[in-house]
Amino acid sequence: MGVIVFYQFPRSVKYLIIKHRKGHWSFPKGHADLGETKLETALRELKEETGVTKINLLKKRVLLKEAYKFTDRKGVKILKKVNYFIAETKSKKVKIDYKEVTNFRWATVKAGMEKITFEESKSILKKADKIVKAYLEK
């Protein structure tokens, strides 16, 4: 579960992307703890990894789903699935947890496309941007 967070800067909308300890750039996300709902998991992971707590969810349901394959250090192929909520924050303040995250950036779609590691995550960013732009035009 994860949250794609955006902030409206004066001239552009930017998305919060983080560099995970394993080296890839993506969005705040993680696994559910026992008994957590999807939303509870997403919000907890967002808070743990970025310190961001003040958000306005576009919807209280999953808006995007991502699936990708990778090979772990032992050579085992893994299929990873992530469900994302989308939320706006009114504060660009981020306090990353250096145990899980090594860096962060507020990125436009263009900058995000250059920084994000996996193609599937780049696709998710484009889809999220369409949803966000439609939301902001209301």
Short mmCIF file of the C-alpha atoms (twelve columns), coordinates in Angstrom:
data_MODEL
# 
_entry.id   MODEL 
# 
loop_
_atom_site.group_PDB 
_atom_site.id 
_atom_site.type_symbol 
_atom_site.label_atom_id 
_atom_site.label_alt_id 
_atom_site.label_comp_id 
_atom_site.label_asym_id 
_atom_site.label_seq_id 
_atom_site.Cartn_x 
_atom_site.Cartn_y 
_atom_site.Cartn_z 
_atom_site.pdbx_PDB_model_num 
ATOM 1   C CA . MET A 1   0.000   0.000   0.000   1 
ATOM 2   C CA . GLY A 2   1.218   3.485   -0.776  1 
ATOM 3   C CA . VAL A 3   0.273   7.104   -1.163  1 
ATOM 4   C CA . ILE A 4   1.132   9.355   -4.067  1 
ATOM 5   C CA . VAL A 5   1.358   12.793  -2.475  1 
ATOM 6   C CA . PHE A 6   1.275   16.043  -4.393  1 
ATOM 7   C CA . TYR A 7   1.861   19.665  -3.445  1 
ATOM 8   C CA . GLN A 8   0.803   22.730  -5.414  1 
ATOM 9   C CA . PHE A 9   3.855   24.923  -5.809  1 
ATOM 10  C CA . PRO A 10  3.223   28.420  -7.256  1 
ATOM 11  C CA . ARG A 11  3.947   27.390  -10.855 1 
ATOM 12  C CA . SER A 12  3.529   23.612  -10.846 1 
ATOM 13  C CA . VAL A 13  2.212   20.525  -9.130  1 
ATOM 14  C CA . LYS A 14  4.988   18.360  -7.729  1 
ATOM 15  C CA . TYR A 15  4.945   14.811  -6.432  1 
ATOM 16  C CA . LEU A 16  6.789   13.408  -3.451  1 
ATOM 17  C CA . ILE A 17  9.210   10.692  -4.507  1 
ATOM 18  C CA . ILE A 18  11.658  8.941   -2.220  1 
ATOM 19  C CA . LYS A 19  14.833  6.951   -2.603  1 
ATOM 20  C CA . HIS A 20  14.317  3.673   -0.786  1 
ATOM 21  C CA . ARG A 21  17.184  2.128   1.168   1 
ATOM 22  C CA . LYS A 22  17.517  -0.545  -1.552  1 
ATOM 23  C CA . GLY A 23  18.431  2.219   -4.012  1 
ATOM 24  C CA . HIS A 24  15.345  2.715   -6.176  1 
ATOM 25  C CA . TRP A 25  13.269  5.882   -6.485  1 
ATOM 26  C CA . SER A 26  9.520   5.503   -6.093  1 
ATOM 27  C CA . PHE A 27  6.644   6.538   -3.843  1 
ATOM 28  C CA . PRO A 28  6.136   5.996   -0.101  1 
ATOM 29  C CA . LYS A 29  4.789   2.463   0.319   1 
ATOM 30  C CA . GLY A 30  4.999   -0.685  2.396   1 
ATOM 31  C CA . HIS A 31  3.423   -3.867  3.679   1 
ATOM 32  C CA . ALA A 32  0.389   -4.163  5.925   1 
ATOM 33  C CA . ASP A 33  0.689   -4.976  9.589   1 
ATOM 34  C CA . LEU A 34  -1.691  -7.602  10.942  1 
ATOM 35  C CA . GLY A 35  -5.265  -6.315  11.012  1 
ATOM 36  C CA . GLU A 36  -4.610  -3.072  9.126   1 
ATOM 37  C CA . THR A 37  -6.867  -1.849  6.364   1 
ATOM 38  C CA . LYS A 38  -5.353  -0.746  3.048   1 
ATOM 39  C CA . LEU A 39  -5.807  2.891   4.002   1 
ATOM 40  C CA . GLU A 40  -4.311  2.432   7.482   1 
ATOM 41  C CA . THR A 41  -1.266  0.746   5.947   1 
ATOM 42  C CA . ALA A 42  -0.780  3.478   3.359   1 
ATOM 43  C CA . LEU A 43  -1.081  6.284   5.917   1 
ATOM 44  C CA . ARG A 44  1.256   4.562   8.395   1 
ATOM 45  C CA . GLU A 45  3.907   3.962   5.741   1 
ATOM 46  C CA . LEU A 46  3.648   7.559   4.543   1 
ATOM 47  C CA . LYS A 47  4.140   8.815   8.103   1 
ATOM 48  C CA . GLU A 48  6.995   6.384   8.874   1 
ATOM 49  C CA . GLU A 49  8.945   7.063   5.689   1 
ATOM 50  C CA . THR A 50  8.342   10.799  5.201   1 
ATOM 51  C CA . GLY A 51  6.824   12.246  8.382   1 
ATOM 52  C CA . VAL A 52  3.904   13.534  6.283   1 
ATOM 53  C CA . THR A 53  0.608   13.291  8.169   1 
ATOM 54  C CA . LYS A 54  -1.496  16.258  7.057   1 
ATOM 55  C CA . ILE A 55  -3.033  15.160  3.776   1 
ATOM 56  C CA . ASN A 56  -6.351  15.366  1.963   1 
ATOM 57  C CA . LEU A 57  -7.177  12.126  0.175   1 
ATOM 58  C CA . LEU A 58  -8.762  12.557  -3.235  1 
ATOM 59  C CA . LYS A 59  -10.830 9.438   -2.455  1 
ATOM 60  C CA . LYS A 60  -10.815 7.016   0.466   1 
ATOM 61  C CA . ARG A 61  -10.200 4.131   -1.896  1 
ATOM 62  C CA . VAL A 62  -7.350  2.798   -3.993  1 
ATOM 63  C CA . LEU A 63  -7.055  4.824   -7.204  1 
ATOM 64  C CA . LEU A 64  -4.070  3.162   -8.877  1 
ATOM 65  C CA . LYS A 65  -2.550  -0.307  -8.917  1 
ATOM 66  C CA . GLU A 66  0.990   -1.234  -9.876  1 
ATOM 67  C CA . ALA A 67  2.512   -4.647  -10.571 1 
ATOM 68  C CA . TYR A 68  6.087   -5.359  -11.536 1 
ATOM 69  C CA . LYS A 69  8.616   -8.170  -11.422 1 
ATOM 70  C CA . PHE A 70  12.164  -8.075  -10.165 1 
ATOM 71  C CA . THR A 71  14.877  -10.511 -9.133  1 
ATOM 72  C CA . ASP A 72  16.075  -10.363 -5.547  1 
ATOM 73  C CA . ARG A 73  19.670  -10.778 -4.366  1 
ATOM 74  C CA . LYS A 74  19.260  -14.557 -4.172  1 
ATOM 75  C CA . GLY A 75  18.112  -14.733 -7.793  1 
ATOM 76  C CA . VAL A 76  14.467  -15.326 -6.889  1 
ATOM 77  C CA . LYS A 77  11.920  -13.677 -9.198  1 
ATOM 78  C CA . ILE A 78  9.346   -11.692 -7.290  1 
ATOM 79  C CA . LEU A 79  6.039   -10.199 -8.426  1 
ATOM 80  C CA . LYS A 80  5.326   -7.034  -6.476  1 
ATOM 81  C CA . LYS A 81  1.876   -5.467  -6.354  1 
ATOM 82  C CA . VAL A 82  1.198   -2.051  -4.846  1 
ATOM 83  C CA . ASN A 83  -2.116  -0.239  -4.414  1 
ATOM 84  C CA . TYR A 84  -1.981  3.556   -4.234  1 
ATOM 85  C CA . PHE A 85  -4.136  6.253   -2.756  1 
ATOM 86  C CA . ILE A 86  -3.624  9.823   -3.998  1 
ATOM 87  C CA . ALA A 87  -3.495  12.765  -1.605  1 
ATOM 88  C CA . GLU A 88  -2.732  16.455  -1.510  1 
ATOM 89  C CA . THR A 89  -0.638  18.030  1.220   1 
ATOM 90  C CA . LYS A 90  -0.571  21.719  2.083   1 
ATOM 91  C CA . SER A 91  2.903   21.424  3.625   1 
ATOM 92  C CA . LYS A 92  6.034   20.615  1.639   1 
ATOM 93  C CA . LYS A 93  7.876   19.714  4.864   1 
ATOM 94  C CA . VAL A 94  9.290   16.174  4.775   1 
ATOM 95  C CA . LYS A 95  11.233  14.364  7.500   1 
ATOM 96  C CA . ILE A 96  12.533  11.100  6.093   1 
ATOM 97  C CA . ASP A 97  13.275  8.019   8.164   1 
ATOM 98  C CA . TYR A 98  16.882  7.203   7.298   1 
ATOM 99  C CA . LYS A 99  16.378  3.547   8.276   1 
ATOM 100 C CA . GLU A 100 14.083  3.053   5.280   1 
ATOM 101 C CA . VAL A 101 14.691  6.064   3.020   1 
ATOM 102 C CA . THR A 102 17.912  7.782   1.947   1 
ATOM 103 C CA . ASN A 103 16.581  10.828  0.068   1 
ATOM 104 C CA . PHE A 104 13.448  12.571  -1.182  1 
ATOM 105 C CA . ARG A 105 12.459  15.077  -3.817  1 
ATOM 106 C CA . TRP A 106 9.413   17.093  -4.815  1 
ATOM 107 C CA . ALA A 107 9.332   16.464  -8.557  1 
ATOM 108 C CA . THR A 108 7.305   17.604  -11.517 1 
ATOM 109 C CA . VAL A 109 6.128   14.792  -13.774 1 
ATOM 110 C CA . LYS A 110 9.050   15.484  -16.120 1 
ATOM 111 C CA . ALA A 111 11.642  15.376  -13.314 1 
ATOM 112 C CA . GLY A 112 9.920   12.354  -11.767 1 
ATOM 113 C CA . MET A 113 10.119  10.457  -15.049 1 
ATOM 114 C CA . GLU A 114 13.877  11.013  -15.055 1 
ATOM 115 C CA . LYS A 115 14.360  10.029  -11.404 1 
ATOM 116 C CA . ILE A 116 11.927  7.140   -10.798 1 
ATOM 117 C CA . THR A 117 13.638  3.780   -11.273 1 
ATOM 118 C CA . PHE A 118 10.999  1.338   -12.517 1 
ATOM 119 C CA . GLU A 119 8.973   1.787   -15.717 1 
ATOM 120 C CA . GLU A 120 5.762   0.693   -14.005 1 
ATOM 121 C CA . SER A 121 6.213   3.424   -11.374 1 
ATOM 122 C CA . LYS A 122 6.777   5.986   -14.138 1 
ATOM 123 C CA . SER A 123 3.502   4.872   -15.692 1 
ATOM 124 C CA . ILE A 124 1.764   5.233   -12.316 1 
ATOM 125 C CA . LEU A 125 3.106   8.796   -12.027 1 
ATOM 126 C CA . LYS A 126 1.612   9.703   -15.425 1 
ATOM 127 C CA . LYS A 127 -1.748  8.170   -14.468 1 
ATOM 128 C CA . ALA A 128 -1.706  9.923   -11.086 1 
ATOM 129 C CA . ASP A 129 -0.966  13.240  -12.780 1 
ATOM 130 C CA . LYS A 130 -4.043  12.869  -15.021 1 
ATOM 131 C CA . ILE A 131 -6.212  12.160  -11.965 1 
ATOM 132 C CA . VAL A 132 -4.712  15.101  -10.048 1 
ATOM 133 C CA . LYS A 133 -5.146  17.536  -12.949 1 
ATOM 134 C CA . ALA A 134 -8.806  16.519  -13.338 1 
ATOM 135 C CA . TYR A 135 -9.276  16.963  -9.574  1 
ATOM 136 C CA . LEU A 136 -7.674  20.428  -9.585  1 
ATOM 137 C CA . GLU A 137 -9.808  21.604  -12.508 1 
ATOM 138 C CA . LYS A 138 -13.009 21.066  -10.512 1 
# 
